[in-house]
Amino acid sequence: MYYPGVYASVALAILLVPFLVPIRIKSVTYRRIKTILILCLIISLFVTLTPETAQSGAPFHKYGKAKIAFFGCNYQIKLTQAEFCHPNASLEWCYCNNFSAFATIAHCYDVGHKDEVASLLGMCKEFNKTLTRSMFEHANCFYDDKAIYPIQKFPGSELAKYPVKLNDSMIYVFKQSYELFLGNYDLSVDYGAYLAYYFIGVMVLVSLGNWSKMLFPVLTKLITDPVTSWFRKNVSTPAVSRHKTNEYPMGTYFDMLVPTRLESLILVGATILTMKFFIVHIEYVEGDPIFHTKTDAYLRNYAVRASLMGSSLTPLLVLFGGRNNFLQWVTRWDYSTFIMFHRWISRLAVLLFIIHTYCYKIFFLRINHEFGNYVYWGSAAMTAGMAILVQGILYLRRRSYEVFLILHIILAAVFIFGAWVHVNDFYCVWFYYTSAAIWGFDRLVRILRLYAFGFPQADVFLLPDDTLKVVVPKPDEWEAVPGGHVFIHFLRWKYFWQSHPFTYVVSPDNKTIVLYCKVKGGVTKALGLHLAKQPGQHARIRVAVEGAYGETTPAHYADTAVFVAGGNGIPGIYCEVMDMADKLPSNSNRRMKLYWVVRDYNSLTWFLDELKLLETTKIETTIYVSRPLNPLQPVTNKSPPLELQPLLGSSTHDVITTKEDLRLELAHIQIFEGRPKIDKLVEQEIEESRGSTAFVTCGHPAMVDDIRAEAARRIDNIEHKRVDYYEQLQVWA
């Protein structure tokens, strides 16, 4: 237990008490202070529970030059077989209280470790023994006068009464040997920290870049110089190829999600640093008294290096994989970006652990070392880690995401717990306790989010175009994030434990949120089959909602904000553009444009009420229908039961049976038949803009990737207009 954490927890609990009084206060500031106090209390409790082994181990524990000097001299003295004190006495106590022992080690320090004499004298203060520099000099004189050569074995249990002569030339060999042996541990801790610092540095730079768009929008729009434009066009905006959200095929069955070029450069940098830190400063001393062969020395030192560097990456990979990762707010990166880093850091860490396992296995076999229980726990962790990499392949994730999720959680728990037990006696517990604490914090906050939202009954409709409309009553104090998303649980026995992310819109009266879910596989397919059997294809289902997650893009600062949605990607796009329209001053000359690409006219009917609301705004809306010949299913503007779907606008037709009826209902919207030419659309919007242009997209991955590519290609346009690109689509499975 970490006692400063106890005091902090008590103080936070006292501060939180007034906020727990069951009264309704609508102040946003009040709610945010309460939330911050609760989160700080949770963190404080996890800090309080830090075990002693975690507090005393790496990264806080390093041997340092003082310990290297002490252990090097002690091992050389030990090999003489001279015993100065009884076996139950500690090494440090013996050297401080037996003058012959002190004289022997003093000579070792005087020859090979002159800079560490003060640390030797300071060590004795812990045993209430004060030794001075003059006493150290006296001990050296005593060594010169009285030291004897070590004999094969002292008679009986007799203790040595005089200092033991040491081979002065070997003092340097022992020094070098321990500098490489224990120094490798210290360097490995440092190199693991440097990898963490690398990612922290990246986060700082990304945060500065992304927050500058929010804090200094006018200045940002003016930054169109050739160097910045080249970097944004060729590095920070485009994908490696044309694929990012759309998977890149690799053979018949396998494919992968490709990072952006900037993300790829960050990963390449991390990989190069990992390789460099892994191989540097590992050497061999001829005549090494610890390892008798060069192979043994390299095996052991590389095993230690790999384990500590991999352990240093473990808290990062757990943090990046959590939904409640505070770095999402700090960097304004989306969840899918952190999941991408989570996967790649996991691969680096597991590769290091494979090297660690292989090196130690060969080393133990060479020296005939028995495998203890800690080795078996390490093997279990290693097996789980390798299994995670295999079952996390995109092809397998998409074949059955639910199975992947269950196995992923179980295997991750085995990995963390097995590694914790494995290193419990080796100064590495902090890495795995921290990883477990981060995971526990994320899960606890998710539970609190679910509890705060409540467990209301949602009205779920099966609409045309195989779409589920989920109307969820929301608490008054729940704050929506325009363009954000929530994770929803449908509390039915077969799939209550599953949660899936969806964007949403907020009803005009601010009492409900509405989710539109495309019927595919898994939960949505089961719900679709269930609703198809219900009267009016409607049912009331209790749900749990976790969120809101995500951040609003800075697109509202642009002179022209272009929102492009495809299919069921419209809710988040619609929510953000409507929020921009609500907040935009009436005399503003900024333009808002909304493009929606749908499969057929049936797709418009399930979003009809929201589309009608656009008539009262300054949003210029265009819809493209890619398959206009598909027959339109008749739809009523008064979907039963009426009290569940109040009409959100006046209607000229009670029942819409033709495309002409639908076009008349949406007379304020331009509707074109066919697919938009993305390159022409992007080019036209930039040309027509009075200044800066921002594109915000969510839809089919191929369309999103095309818009990214075209926007990036026109960043260095001849008119030097600022072009920004933002993506709501998040693909991680």
Secondary structure, DSSP 8 states (H G I E B T S, - for coil): --HHHHHHHHHHHHHHGGGGS------HHHHHHHHHHHHHHHHHHHHHT--HHHHSSTTT---HHHHHHHHHHHHHHHTTT---S-TTS-HHHHHHH-HHHHHHHHHHHHHH-GGGHHHHHHHGGGGT----HHHHHHHHHHHHHH-B---S--STT----S-B---HHHHHHHHHHHHHHHHHHHHHHHHHHHHHHHHHHHHHHHHHHHHHHHH-HHHHHH---HHHHHHIIIIISSBSSS-SSS-EEETTTEEE---BHHHHHHHHHHHHHHHHHHHTT----TT-SS-SSHHHHHHHHHHHHHHHHHHHHHHHHHHHT-TT-THHHHH---HHHHHHHHHHHHHHHHHHHHHHHHHHHHHHHHHT----HHHHHHHHHHHHHHHHHHHTSHHHHHH-HHHHHHHHHHHHHHHHHHHHHHTTTTT-HHHHHHHHHHHHHHHHHHHHHHHHH---EEEEEEETTTEEEEEEE--TT----TT-EEEEEE-STTTTT--EEEEEEE-TTSSEEEEEEE--SHHHHHHHHHHHTSGGGEEEEEEEEEEEE----GGGGSSEEEEEEEGGGHHHHHHHHHHHHHHS-TT---EEEEEEEESSTHHHHTTHHHHHHGGGSSEEEEEEES-TTS----EESS-SSGGGS---S--S-SEE-SHHHHHHHTTTSEEEES---HHHHHHHHHHH-SS-EEEEEES-HHHHHHHHHHHHHTTT-TT---EEEEE------
